Amino acid sequence: MTASTGGSRFCRAGIGVLAAILVGWMVLSVLAVTRQGTWADEAGYILKSWWYINGTVKPYTAEDATWYQPLSFYFLGTWQWIFGHDIVSSRALSFVMTAVNIGLLASLLVRLGCTVWPIAFAIVVYVLTEDGIFYFSSAAPYACAVCLQLAALHLLLGMRKTASFAVAIALGIVLTLTYLLRINLVSFVALSLAIAWVRAGRDRWRVFFCSATIFLVTWSLLALLWGRTFIYVSLWFPGVTDWLVQAGILPQLYSNMRSFSSQILIPHLGTFDMLANAFSGGMLRDWIFAHHGVPVVSAVFATIVAALRRTPNRGWIALFAASYWGMLAFHHLGAQSYCPICIQAYANYFDYLAALAGGLSLHGLMQTGPSERFVRRVAVGAVAASAGLAAALAFSLTGGNKLPSIRNRTDSLPAEVGIAGQTMRTLLAPGSRVGFVGRDSRIPLALASADIRVPPVTLSLISFYRKLNDNLTPEQQTQTIDEIRQLSAWTDAIASEWMQNADDWLVVQRQPVDYVFPWLTWAPEAQLVKTGLEKCFELVAEPAFNEFVPPLSIALYRRVRRGSICLGE
């Protein structure tokens, strides 16, 4: 079977299907940008990007150690400076970048010989899923990360046993930006350098030299700019960094915090128990397949094709499929020490690999199938089945693993935030800073829309909590608390300091009722907060928004006293 399988009528039908897919993606994405819910990470990106770019908050300081690489904040912040820093404007960047990514994905497949039907299939796998629409329409770095990876693959594809200085420098820039966008993408940097070793031929050392030089110069300049905290955060991998410190390869930085406190949210499991949990049936079903079933099936399809058939681009199919499985394992296992279910979000960084592998596999089958009728049925069936599976999985997401997507909302989040922000403007002066007790991301977003700021640490309160180890000496306690404070995390002693001496205003979430862990001392129903409100604050207002989904109400308090009396002493 040859290229004759792309007969004119079948090709025109494929163009029509592809156009329908793109229109569907555009409609769903616009709805998502303007209506879907949010979560703590996205709220943090929206708020911190604007604070960093206008100088309100300095990253890699005790006020905000950031804990992420810097590029996404400054990229989004620059976009916000030009187009506005509200929710919709911030999300629009991802929408634009995803449109670019679709073009890069399609053009990569075209360069590898694919026709319209395999491209349509790959786009469904990549973007037309519940998670694809949700994450690639959010103000988070997923779309930008994929864009950099696809750009790197285009550069690598252009290497044919040679690599000019221009290509080597361009790849070095792209890989450096990739690392400075998300530290976990070091896995893709390693993959790219491995591909360059093969494709650049004797020019591979030129590629490695340019990449290493660009990275080291850029990172060193940023280290001089932001100092010790940036060095620590930008080199921190779960488990790996601790081993490098113990081996003497990296310096001891903030060693007391790591040694004498822990993130209580995640239980410390032995290796066997950790692996058993990571690959349990519930984890695989609810957090991998339920969210990423379409890319997983595409990768399985590609793996089978690469193993059993001699098809065009067999090497690329095997590479993309193997890379997808490797990334899945790397990100899933790497997150077990701090967020066991985060593969659900992280997989969006590399699902495009499954799309590329699946698209190339479908193209290979179309080129080598036994008859024209057969390959046309396979092509149509693959596109229809992928879209059908994406829809079925989207409607199966209920309960604890559903997303606050357009399907799960009846009201628009940006509209809610705007209404709440207008109310806050009548209660507090622009430029005010308030403490925040709660976890509903609508509250800090609404405050920000009224030009009112909350402490950055309270945007992801539970993630930044550290429990001191038992039986520490007074000196160890003091040193550990100081390091926790320097890294803008917190522990019970720091929460007590907040209650005694921090902000003049305090916003407390009342609805939805914040059911949290009993050990969390900075929570609406925690005894520390109840006592502090009674002894040191007076109630000013209790705005309620019962029409929101879910209903939202807050209490605004003004401080009237400071000191140990706020602790009931």
SEZAKE-814547 format. One record per residue (C-alpha): residue number from 0; residue in three letters; x, y, z. Coordinates in Angstrom, 3 decimals, always signed. Layout:
# residues N
   pos   code          u          v          w
   NUM    ALA          X          Y          Z
...
This chain:
# residues 569
   pos   code          u          v          w
     0    MET     +0.000     +0.000     +0.000
     1    THR     +1.452     +3.429     -0.934
     2    ALA     +0.522     +7.052     -0.822
     3    SER     -2.427     +6.284     -3.082
     4    THR     -4.349     +5.721     +0.141
     5    GLY     -4.643     +9.482     +0.328
     6    GLY     -7.075     +9.702     -2.625
     7    SER     -8.597    +13.110     -3.209
     8    ARG    -12.030    +12.389     -1.698
     9    PHE    -10.566    +10.659     +1.321
    10    CYS     -8.047    +13.475     +1.741
    11    ARG    -10.797    +16.131     +1.534
    12    ALA    -12.798    +14.199     +4.115
    13    GLY     -9.740    +14.155     +6.366
    14    ILE     -9.318    +17.913     +5.975
    15    GLY    -12.963    +18.342     +6.947
    16    VAL    -12.517    +16.141    +10.014
    17    LEU     -9.366    +17.993    +10.995
    18    ALA    -11.160    +21.329    +10.622
    19    ALA    -14.005    +20.046    +12.817
    20    ILE    -11.497    +18.905    +15.454
    21    LEU     -9.827    +22.312    +15.462
    22    VAL    -13.158    +24.132    +15.702
    23    GLY    -14.194    +21.847    +18.561
    24    TRP    -10.896    +22.476    +20.338
    25    MET    -11.256    +26.230    +19.864
    26    VAL    -14.828    +26.364    +21.188
    27    LEU    -14.060    +24.193    +24.221
    28    SER    -10.863    +26.105    +24.973
    29    VAL    -12.554    +29.503    +24.809
    30    LEU    -15.224    +28.215    +27.192
    31    ALA    -12.513    +26.854    +29.477
    32    VAL    -10.505    +30.090    +29.470
    33    THR    -13.572    +32.126    +30.393
    34    ARG    -15.500    +29.749    +32.649
    35    GLN    -13.605    +26.830    +34.180
    36    GLY    -12.618    +26.618    +37.834
    37    THR     -9.172    +27.005    +39.287
    38    TRP     -6.805    +25.413    +41.787
    39    ALA     -3.993    +26.595    +44.047
    40    ASP     -1.151    +26.292    +41.525
    41    GLU     -2.954    +28.266    +38.853
    42    ALA     -3.909    +31.013    +41.306
    43    GLY     -0.275    +31.151    +42.398
    44    TYR     +0.943    +31.563    +38.811
    45    ILE     -1.593    +34.317    +38.083
    46    LEU     -0.809    +36.298    +41.227
    47    LYS     +2.945    +35.776    +41.574
    48    SER     +3.649    +36.485    +37.906
    49    TRP     +2.080    +39.906    +38.240
    50    TRP     +3.692    +40.606    +41.618
    51    TYR     +7.142    +39.672    +40.306
    52    ILE     +6.899    +41.695    +37.124
    53    ASN     +5.714    +44.862    +38.904
    54    GLY     +8.117    +44.449    +41.829
    55    THR     +5.513    +43.991    +44.551
    56    VAL     +7.095    +40.684    +45.603
    57    LYS    +10.701    +39.614    +45.091
    58    PRO    +11.188    +35.916    +44.260
    59    TYR    +13.670    +33.657    +46.054
    60    THR    +13.390    +35.657    +49.269
    61    ALA    +11.945    +34.875    +52.685
    62    GLU     +8.668    +36.462    +51.573
    63    ASP     +8.410    +34.046    +48.663
    64    ALA    +11.019    +31.378    +47.968
    65    THR     +8.886    +30.562    +44.902
    66    TRP     +9.781    +26.844    +44.831
    67    TYR     +9.425    +26.820    +41.047
    68    GLN    +11.758    +27.779    +38.247
    69    PRO    +11.534    +31.470    +37.258
    70    LEU    +10.806    +31.476    +33.525
    71    SER     +7.077    +30.760    +33.606
    72    PHE     +6.429    +33.614    +36.062
    73    TYR     +8.292    +36.210    +34.022
    74    PHE     +6.898    +34.977    +30.720
    75    LEU     +3.329    +35.140    +32.029
    76    GLY     +4.066    +38.379    +33.883
    77    THR     +5.268    +40.051    +30.678
    78    TRP     +2.116    +38.846    +28.931
    79    GLN     +0.032    +40.270    +31.807
    80    TRP     +1.849    +43.597    +31.530
    81    ILE     +0.751    +43.841    +27.902
    82    PHE     -2.704    +42.238    +27.941
    83    GLY     -3.890    +42.507    +31.557
    84    HIS     -3.471    +40.413    +34.691
    85    ASP     -6.977    +39.132    +35.298
    86    ILE     -7.853    +35.430    +35.036
    87    VAL     -9.026    +35.429    +31.413
    88    SER     -6.087    +37.484    +30.143
    89    SER     -3.639    +35.273    +32.023
    90    ARG     -5.176    +32.076    +30.645
    91    ALA     -5.217    +33.462    +27.119
    92    LEU     -1.445    +32.956    +26.920
    93    SER     -1.884    +29.182    +27.202
    94    PHE     -4.619    +29.257    +24.568
    95    VAL     -2.289    +31.033    +22.136
    96    MET     +0.615    +28.728    +22.975
    97    THR     -1.550    +25.644    +22.468
    98    ALA     -2.542    +26.898    +19.032
    99    VAL     +1.181    +27.234    +18.278
   100    ASN     +1.756    +23.739    +19.653
   101    ILE     -0.888    +22.254    +17.386
   102    GLY     +0.929    +23.808    +14.435
   103    LEU     +4.313    +22.525    +15.661
   104    LEU     +2.901    +19.035    +16.261
   105    ALA     +1.271    +18.885    +12.843
   106    SER     +4.328    +20.262    +11.046
   107    LEU     +6.590    +17.738    +12.799
   108    LEU     +4.368    +14.925    +11.542
   109    VAL     +4.331    +16.452     +8.060
   110    ARG     +8.141    +16.524     +8.069
   111    LEU     +8.039    +12.815     +8.891
   112    GLY     +5.700    +12.133     +5.974
   113    CYS     +2.284    +11.965     +7.649
   114    THR     -0.948    +12.826     +5.869
   115    VAL     -4.062    +14.501     +7.224
   116    TRP     -5.744    +11.556     +8.989
   117    PRO     -2.776    +10.636    +11.213
   118    ILE     -2.386    +14.327    +12.026
   119    ALA     -6.048    +14.568    +13.012
   120    PHE     -5.631    +11.514    +15.229
   121    ALA     -2.538    +12.974    +16.913
   122    ILE     -4.275    +16.270    +17.644
   123    VAL     -7.196    +14.479    +19.296
   124    VAL     -4.755    +12.539    +21.472
   125    TYR     -2.768    +15.629    +22.347
   126    VAL     -5.395    +18.239    +23.092
   127    LEU     -9.012    +17.069    +22.767
   128    THR     -9.343    +15.418    +26.182
   129    GLU    -10.715    +16.651    +29.482
   130    ASP     -7.228    +17.200    +30.878
   131    GLY     -5.949    +18.644    +27.609
   132    ILE     -8.687    +21.275    +27.469
   133    PHE     -8.377    +22.033    +31.189
   134    TYR     -4.609    +22.338    +31.582
   135    PHE     -3.857    +23.879    +28.198
   136    SER     -6.444    +26.577    +28.941
   137    SER     -5.079    +27.440    +32.380
   138    ALA     -2.550    +30.037    +33.502
   139    ALA     +0.016    +27.333    +34.231
   140    PRO     +3.164    +26.460    +32.238
   141    TYR     +1.944    +23.254    +30.547
   142    ALA     +1.410    +24.755    +27.088
   143    CYS     +4.679    +26.705    +27.205
   144    ALA     +6.576    +23.583    +28.279
   145    VAL     +5.208    +21.565    +25.362
   146    CYS     +6.028    +24.405    +22.976
   147    LEU     +9.689    +24.372    +23.987
   148    GLN     +9.861    +20.588    +23.698
   149    LEU     +8.329    +20.565    +20.234
   150    ALA    +10.690    +23.337    +19.131
   151    ALA    +13.621    +21.231    +20.362
   152    LEU    +12.359    +18.200    +18.429
   153    HIS    +12.141    +20.276    +15.254
   154    LEU    +15.766    +21.346    +15.724
   155    LEU    +16.823    +17.753    +16.381
   156    LEU    +14.957    +16.526    +13.308
   157    GLY    +16.943    +19.011    +11.231
   158    MET    +20.210    +17.375    +12.278
   159    ARG    +21.350    +14.833     +9.708
   160    LYS    +24.804    +13.767    +10.886
   161    THR    +25.655    +17.481    +11.093
   162    ALA    +24.696    +20.400    +13.296
   163    SER    +25.653    +23.974    +12.450
   164    PHE    +26.580    +26.471    +15.148
   165    ALA    +23.244    +28.213    +14.583
   166    VAL    +21.286    +25.004    +15.221
   167    ALA    +23.496    +24.065    +18.188
   168    ILE    +23.058    +27.498    +19.770
   169    ALA    +19.307    +27.465    +19.132
   170    LEU    +18.982    +24.035    +20.758
   171    GLY    +21.084    +25.192    +23.723
   172    ILE    +18.807    +28.185    +24.229
   173    VAL    +15.655    +26.075    +23.980
   174    LEU    +16.943    +23.428    +26.401
   175    THR    +18.060    +26.073    +28.898
   176    LEU    +14.641    +27.705    +28.745
   177    THR    +13.037    +24.286    +29.182
   178    TYR    +15.003    +23.651    +32.378
   179    LEU    +14.281    +27.149    +33.705
   180    LEU    +10.573    +26.639    +33.045
   181    ARG    +10.132    +23.406    +35.044
   182    ILE    +12.904    +21.527    +36.793
   183    ASN    +11.252    +18.149    +36.154
   184    LEU    +11.785    +18.719    +32.419
   185    VAL    +15.447    +17.840    +32.967
   186    SER    +14.229    +14.450    +31.765
   187    PHE    +13.450    +15.956    +28.350
   188    VAL    +16.792    +17.804    +28.317
   189    ALA    +18.547    +14.447    +28.820
   190    LEU    +16.412    +12.858    +26.074
   191    SER    +17.257    +15.684    +23.661
   192    LEU    +20.983    +15.383    +24.271
   193    ALA    +20.753    +11.622    +23.723
   194    ILE    +18.994    +12.214    +20.386
   195    ALA    +21.602    +14.840    +19.463
   196    TRP    +24.366    +12.301    +20.159
   197    VAL    +22.958    +10.164    +17.343
   198    ARG    +21.661    +12.750    +14.887
   199    ALA    +24.443    +15.354    +15.095
   200    GLY    +27.162    +12.902    +14.122
   201    ARG    +30.643    +14.297    +14.691
   202    ASP    +29.096    +17.692    +15.471
   203    ARG    +27.600    +16.276    +18.675
   204    TRP    +30.365    +17.893    +20.740
   205    ARG    +29.466    +21.255    +19.238
   206    VAL    +25.883    +20.731    +20.400
   207    PHE    +26.958    +19.664    +23.891
   208    PHE    +29.428    +22.537    +24.238
   209    CYS    +26.874    +25.155    +23.165
   210    SER    +24.160    +23.696    +25.397
   211    ALA    +26.420    +23.452    +28.438
   212    THR    +27.861    +26.949    +27.952
   213    ILE    +24.488    +28.621    +27.489
   214    PHE    +23.025    +26.826    +30.501
   215    LEU    +25.961    +27.475    +32.854
   216    VAL    +26.249    +31.154    +31.927
   217    THR    +22.497    +31.729    +32.270
   218    TRP    +22.174    +29.813    +35.525
   219    SER    +25.247    +31.504    +37.024
   220    LEU    +23.897    +34.972    +36.243
   221    LEU    +20.572    +34.090    +37.853
   222    ALA    +22.387    +32.647    +40.868
   223    LEU    +24.272    +35.939    +41.255
   224    LEU    +20.990    +37.840    +40.951
   225    TRP    +18.872    +35.756    +43.337
   226    GLY    +21.463    +34.091    +45.524
   227    ARG    +21.364    +31.120    +47.848
   228    THR    +17.658    +30.354    +47.724
   229    PHE    +17.580    +30.245    +43.925
   230    ILE    +20.582    +27.906    +43.917
   231    TYR    +18.819    +25.578    +46.338
   232    VAL    +15.426    +25.628    +44.647
   233    SER    +16.728    +25.418    +41.080
   234    LEU    +18.766    +22.299    +41.881
   235    TRP    +16.267    +20.512    +44.093
   236    PHE    +15.044    +17.108    +42.938
   237    PRO    +13.215    +14.803    +45.349
   238    GLY    +15.806    +12.431    +46.809
   239    VAL    +18.455    +13.227    +44.185
   240    THR    +19.561    +16.542    +45.699
   241    ASP    +19.871    +15.048    +49.185
   242    TRP    +22.086    +12.288    +47.784
   243    LEU    +24.273    +14.805    +45.946
   244    VAL    +24.683    +16.811    +49.164
   245    GLN    +25.607    +13.699    +51.137
   246    ALA    +28.135    +12.778    +48.446
   247    GLY    +29.734    +16.211    +48.729
   248    ILE    +28.869    +17.188    +45.139
   249    LEU    +26.521    +19.983    +46.215
   250    PRO    +27.000    +22.309    +49.195
   251    GLN    +24.947    +22.030    +52.376
   252    LEU    +22.080    +24.492    +51.961
   253    TYR    +19.218    +24.643    +54.449
   254    SER    +20.211    +21.269    +55.832
   255    ASN    +18.417    +21.754    +59.157
   256    MET    +15.014    +22.126    +57.517
   257    ARG    +15.435    +18.896    +55.579
   258    SER    +16.896    +16.993    +58.550
   259    PHE    +14.794    +18.265    +61.443
   260    SER    +11.332    +18.806    +59.928
   261    SER     +9.013    +17.045    +57.505
   262    GLN     +6.045    +17.655    +55.258
   263    ILE     +3.415    +15.908    +57.327
   264    LEU     +0.898    +15.700    +54.484
   265    ILE     +2.782    +12.816    +52.834
   266    PRO     +3.461     +9.696    +54.948
   267    HIS     +7.018     +8.366    +54.783
   268    LEU     +6.824     +4.906    +53.255
   269    GLY     +9.482     +2.318    +52.645
   270    THR    +10.513     +1.612    +49.077
   271    PHE     +8.290     -1.468    +48.765
   272    ASP     +5.211     +0.279    +50.182
   273    MET     +5.858     +3.335    +48.019
   274    LEU     +6.032     +1.236    +44.859
   275    ALA     +2.968     -0.751    +45.895
   276    ASN     +1.000     +2.466    +46.309
   277    ALA     +2.358     +4.049    +43.123
   278    PHE     +1.329     +1.060    +40.992
   279    SER     -1.824     +0.066    +42.849
   280    GLY     -4.976     -0.559    +40.865
   281    GLY     -6.682     +2.533    +42.245
   282    MET     -3.760     +4.797    +41.394
   283    LEU     -3.440     +3.477    +37.843
   284    ARG     -7.192     +3.576    +37.270
   285    ASP     -8.184     +6.879    +38.905
   286    TRP     -5.139     +9.097    +38.376
   287    ILE     -3.480     +7.829    +35.213
   288    PHE     -5.939     +6.038    +32.942
   289    ALA     -9.046     +8.035    +33.942
   290    HIS     -7.261    +11.270    +33.020
   291    HIS     -4.848    +10.093    +30.339
   292    GLY     -6.473     +7.017    +28.861
   293    VAL     -6.337     +8.372    +25.306
   294    PRO     -2.552     +9.036    +25.316
   295    VAL     -1.946     +5.728    +27.117
   296    VAL     -3.919     +3.790    +24.494
   297    SER     -2.117     +5.703    +21.728
   298    ALA     +1.247     +4.796    +23.259
   299    VAL     +0.218     +1.124    +23.591
   300    PHE     -0.860     +1.138    +19.943
   301    ALA     +2.471     +2.662    +18.903
   302    THR     +4.456     +0.219    +21.023
   303    ILE     +2.713     -2.737    +19.383
   304    VAL     +3.206     -1.315    +15.893
   305    ALA     +6.890     -0.612    +16.523
   306    ALA     +7.440     -4.107    +17.923
   307    LEU     +5.535     -6.137    +15.347
   308    ARG     +5.606     -4.292    +12.028
   309    ARG     +8.209     -2.822     +9.751
   310    THR     +6.610     +0.514     +9.006
   311    PRO     +7.896     +3.908     +7.884
   312    ASN     +9.444     +5.907    +10.734
   313    ARG     +9.669     +2.801    +12.899
   314    GLY    +12.641     +4.256    +14.754
   315    TRP    +10.823     +7.480    +15.569
   316    ILE     +7.724     +5.540    +16.639
   317    ALA     +9.787     +3.426    +19.016
   318    LEU    +11.612     +6.499    +20.328
   319    PHE     +8.466     +8.513    +21.018
   320    ALA     +6.641     +5.559    +22.580
   321    ALA     +9.605     +4.579    +24.770
   322    SER    +10.107     +8.223    +25.776
   323    TYR     +6.454     +8.479    +26.784
   324    TRP     +6.668     +5.402    +29.015
   325    GLY     +9.960     +6.621    +30.457
   326    MET     +8.551    +10.075    +31.227
   327    LEU     +5.471     +8.526    +32.795
   328    ALA     +7.581     +6.408    +35.143
   329    PHE    +10.082     +9.207    +35.882
   330    HIS     +7.455    +11.789    +36.828
   331    HIS     +5.220     +9.345    +38.695
   332    LEU     +7.977     +7.879    +40.851
   333    GLY     +9.686    +11.230    +41.342
   334    ALA     +6.528    +12.761    +42.801
   335    GLN     +5.843    +10.025    +45.361
   336    SER     +7.713    +11.803    +48.162
   337    TYR     +5.632    +14.984    +47.969
   338    CYS     +2.497    +14.404    +45.836
   339    PRO     +1.602    +10.778    +45.022
   340    ILE     -1.249    +11.653    +42.629
   341    CYS     +0.513    +14.502    +40.787
   342    ILE     +1.114    +12.324    +37.733
   343    GLN     -2.447    +13.295    +36.830
   344    ALA     -1.242    +16.845    +36.195
   345    TYR     +2.370    +16.133    +35.233
   346    ALA     +1.459    +13.792    +32.379
   347    ASN     +0.240    +16.824    +30.446
   348    TYR     +3.882    +17.836    +30.025
   349    PHE     +4.581    +14.841    +27.783
   350    ASP     +1.277    +13.431    +26.485
   351    TYR     +2.237    +14.949    +23.135
   352    LEU     +4.855    +12.161    +22.809
   353    ALA     +2.057     +9.590    +22.777
   354    ALA     +0.278    +11.714    +20.179
   355    LEU     +3.356    +11.771    +17.946
   356    ALA     +3.930     +8.031    +18.369
   357    GLY     +0.282     +7.236    +17.651
   358    GLY     +0.095     +9.512    +14.622
   359    LEU     +3.226     +7.999    +13.090
   360    SER     +1.938     +4.478    +13.790
   361    LEU     -1.364     +5.189    +12.090
   362    HIS     +0.500     +6.639     +9.127
   363    GLY     +2.662     +3.510     +8.968
   364    LEU     -0.377     +1.241     +8.936
   365    MET     -1.965     +3.322     +6.194
   366    GLN     +1.171     +2.993     +4.095
   367    THR     +1.555     -0.759     +4.520
   368    GLY     -2.029     -2.001     +4.923
   369    PRO     -3.393     -4.784     +2.698
   370    SER     -5.988     -2.671     +0.890
   371    GLU     -7.160     +0.885     +0.429
   372    ARG    -10.543     +0.129     +2.007
   373    PHE     -8.862     -1.394     +5.050
   374    VAL     -6.541     +1.542     +5.739
   375    ARG     -9.332     +4.054     +5.283
   376    ARG    -11.448     +2.215     +7.821
   377    VAL     -8.504     +2.054    +10.194
   378    ALA     -7.893     +5.798     +9.852
   379    VAL    -11.518     +6.786    +10.345
   380    GLY    -11.923     +4.292    +13.176
   381    ALA     -8.805     +5.522    +14.983
   382    VAL     -9.918     +9.157    +14.926
   383    ALA    -13.502     +8.299    +15.936
   384    ALA    -12.390     +5.901    +18.675
   385    SER     -9.937     +8.393    +20.168
   386    ALA    -12.575    +11.129    +20.254
   387    GLY    -15.139     +8.722    +21.691
   388    LEU    -12.749     +7.496    +24.385
   389    ALA    -11.868    +11.095    +25.279
   390    ALA    -15.557    +11.924    +25.715
   391    ALA    -16.274     +8.773    +27.710
   392    LEU    -13.386     +9.390    +30.087
   393    ALA    -14.373    +13.030    +30.525
   394    PHE    -17.842    +12.018    +31.678
   395    SER    -16.406     +9.323    +33.948
   396    LEU    -14.466    +11.888    +36.007
   397    THR    -16.584    +12.274    +39.118
   398    GLY    -15.931    +12.534    +42.828
   399    GLY    -12.437    +13.081    +44.140
   400    ASN    -10.574    +12.928    +40.830
   401    LYS    -12.761    +15.255    +38.758
   402    LEU    -11.416    +18.566    +37.513
   403    PRO    -13.090    +21.971    +38.067
   404    SER    -13.601    +22.067    +34.313
   405    ILE    -16.352    +23.639    +32.225
   406    ARG    -18.335    +20.404    +32.531
   407    ASN    -18.353    +20.666    +36.322
   408    ARG    -19.258    +24.358    +36.627
   409    THR    -22.532    +26.153    +36.125
   410    ASP    -21.130    +29.633    +36.736
   411    SER    -18.059    +31.396    +35.428
   412    LEU    -15.133    +31.588    +37.826
   413    PRO    -13.775    +34.860    +36.357
   414    ALA    -17.217    +36.444    +36.766
   415    GLU    -17.372    +35.290    +40.399
   416    VAL    -13.933    +36.690    +41.122
   417    GLY    -14.895    +40.010    +39.549
   418    ILE    -18.058    +40.311    +41.657
   419    ALA    -16.238    +39.448    +44.876
   420    GLY    -13.431    +41.856    +43.982
   421    GLN    -15.884    +44.728    +43.566
   422    THR    -17.171    +44.058    +47.074
   423    MET    -13.646    +43.982    +48.521
   424    ARG    -12.922    +47.392    +46.961
   425    THR    -15.621    +48.886    +49.199
   426    LEU    -14.066    +47.384    +52.328
   427    LEU    -10.296    +47.861    +51.933
   428    ALA     -8.079    +50.488    +50.340
   429    PRO     -6.111    +49.594    +47.202
   430    GLY     -2.583    +48.496    +48.019
   431    SER     -3.595    +46.931    +51.324
   432    ARG     -2.055    +43.687    +52.540
   433    VAL     -4.220    +41.246    +54.462
   434    GLY     -3.652    +37.916    +56.135
   435    PHE     -5.636    +35.012    +54.717
   436    VAL     -7.013    +31.967    +56.506
   437    GLY     -8.564    +29.423    +54.137
   438    ARG     -7.898    +27.504    +50.938
   439    ASP    -10.486    +28.660    +48.386
   440    SER     -8.460    +30.167    +45.526
   441    ARG    -11.314    +32.498    +44.590
   442    ILE    -10.577    +34.601    +47.686
   443    PRO     -6.969    +35.663    +46.943
   444    LEU     -7.873    +36.118    +43.264
   445    ALA    -10.785    +38.390    +44.217
   446    LEU     -8.591    +40.341    +46.613
   447    ALA     -5.946    +40.755    +43.910
   448    SER     -8.560    +42.073    +41.482
   449    ALA     -9.172    +44.818    +44.061
   450    ASP     -5.397    +45.464    +44.326
   451    ILE     -5.206    +43.822    +47.755
   452    ARG     -2.400    +41.351    +48.458
   453    VAL     -2.171    +38.259    +50.659
   454    PRO     +1.115    +36.701    +51.848
   455    PRO     +2.359    +34.346    +49.103
   456    VAL     +2.797    +31.459    +51.549
   457    THR     -0.960    +31.356    +52.160
   458    LEU     -1.675    +30.563    +48.494
   459    SER     -0.617    +26.927    +49.040
   460    LEU     -0.790    +26.726    +52.785
   461    ILE     -0.814    +22.972    +53.338
   462    SER     +2.032    +22.295    +50.908
   463    PHE     +4.328    +24.705    +52.782
   464    TYR     +3.648    +23.384    +56.287
   465    ARG     +6.572    +21.702    +58.062
   466    LYS     +6.329    +19.671    +61.257
   467    LEU     +9.351    +19.858    +63.549
   468    ASN    +10.856    +16.532    +64.561
   469    ASP    +10.503    +15.419    +68.141
   470    ASN    +13.273    +15.787    +70.743
   471    LEU    +15.131    +18.637    +69.056
   472    THR    +17.433    +20.726    +71.188
   473    PRO    +16.499    +24.404    +71.607
   474    GLU    +19.350    +25.329    +69.265
   475    GLN    +18.166    +22.861    +66.605
   476    GLN    +14.599    +24.159    +66.910
   477    THR    +15.760    +27.766    +66.476
   478    GLN    +17.947    +26.967    +63.462
   479    THR    +15.264    +24.827    +61.820
   480    ILE    +12.514    +27.415    +62.275
   481    ASP    +14.828    +30.076    +60.854
   482    GLU    +15.494    +28.008    +57.733
   483    ILE    +11.789    +27.229    +57.337
   484    ARG    +11.105    +30.968    +57.489
   485    GLN    +13.861    +31.754    +54.959
   486    LEU    +12.282    +29.309    +52.510
   487    SER     +8.847    +30.913    +53.035
   488    ALA     +7.443    +27.739    +54.512
   489    TRP     +5.877    +27.671    +57.977
   490    THR     +5.407    +25.655    +61.117
   491    ASP     +3.328    +26.065    +64.282
   492    ALA     +5.776    +28.529    +65.848
   493    ILE     +5.656    +30.731    +62.740
   494    ALA     +1.844    +30.604    +62.700
   495    SER     +1.883    +31.827    +66.308
   496    GLU     +4.084    +34.739    +65.204
   497    TRP     +1.602    +35.575    +62.443
   498    MET     -1.233    +35.671    +64.943
   499    GLN     +0.682    +37.866    +67.376
   500    ASN     +2.295    +40.420    +65.111
   501    ALA     +1.427    +40.073    +61.414
   502    ASP     -1.075    +41.933    +59.275
   503    ASP     -3.540    +44.595    +60.418
   504    TRP     -6.338    +42.853    +58.511
   505    LEU     -7.342    +39.205    +58.370
   506    VAL     -9.673    +37.550    +55.845
   507    VAL    -11.145    +34.256    +57.033
   508    GLN    -12.958    +31.797    +54.772
   509    ARG    -16.369    +30.791    +56.141
   510    GLN    -18.002    +29.106    +53.149
   511    PRO    -17.326    +26.637    +51.747
   512    VAL    -16.466    +25.225    +55.152
   513    ASP    -12.760    +24.416    +55.046
   514    TYR    -12.509    +20.853    +56.311
   515    VAL     -8.804    +20.386    +56.881
   516    PHE     -6.440    +18.181    +58.790
   517    PRO     -6.576    +18.451    +62.592
   518    TRP     -2.860    +19.292    +62.726
   519    LEU     -3.275    +22.410    +60.552
   520    THR     -3.039    +25.349    +62.965
   521    TRP     -3.663    +28.132    +60.404
   522    ALA     -7.232    +27.190    +59.488
   523    PRO    -10.645    +28.806    +60.129
   524    GLU    -11.608    +26.314    +62.847
   525    ALA     -8.144    +25.864    +64.373
   526    GLN     -7.885    +26.867    +68.022
   527    LEU     -4.994    +29.255    +67.326
   528    VAL     -7.145    +31.232    +64.874
   529    LYS    -10.273    +31.168    +67.039
   530    THR     -8.368    +32.435    +70.065
   531    GLY     -6.554    +35.109    +68.069
   532    LEU     -9.758    +36.417    +66.518
   533    GLU    -11.405    +36.613    +69.920
   534    LYS     -8.516    +38.333    +71.701
   535    CYS     -6.938    +40.561    +69.061
   536    PHE     -9.366    +41.264    +66.211
   537    GLU    -12.761    +42.817    +65.669
   538    LEU    -15.228    +41.796    +62.964
   539    VAL    -15.693    +44.438    +60.270
   540    ALA    -17.779    +42.732    +57.560
   541    GLU    -19.086    +39.344    +56.426
   542    PRO    -19.745    +39.493    +52.685
   543    ALA    -21.541    +36.437    +51.308
   544    PHE    -21.990    +35.311    +47.703
   545    ASN    -24.638    +32.639    +47.819
   546    GLU    -25.079    +32.572    +44.043
   547    PHE    -21.531    +31.320    +43.515
   548    VAL    -20.769    +27.646    +42.870
   549    PRO    -20.116    +26.588    +45.568
   550    PRO    -21.432    +29.477    +47.694
   551    LEU    -18.692    +31.700    +49.075
   552    SER    -18.599    +33.793    +52.239
   553    ILE    -15.751    +35.414    +54.117
   554    ALA    -15.236    +37.382    +57.314
   555    LEU    -13.043    +40.496    +57.400
   556    TYR    -11.348    +41.280    +60.722
   557    ARG     -9.311    +44.295    +61.857
   558    ARG     -6.497    +43.885    +64.334
   559    VAL     -6.909    +45.763    +67.630
   560    ARG     -4.115    +44.178    +69.696
   561    ARG     -0.721    +42.548    +69.262
   562    GLY     +1.463    +40.317    +71.349
   563    SER     +1.121    +37.149    +73.381
   564    ILE     -2.428    +38.041    +74.386
   565    CYS     -3.436    +36.905    +70.878
   566    LEU     -2.419    +33.386    +71.910
   567    GLY     -4.584    +33.525    +75.008
   568    GLU     -1.631    +34.086    +77.316
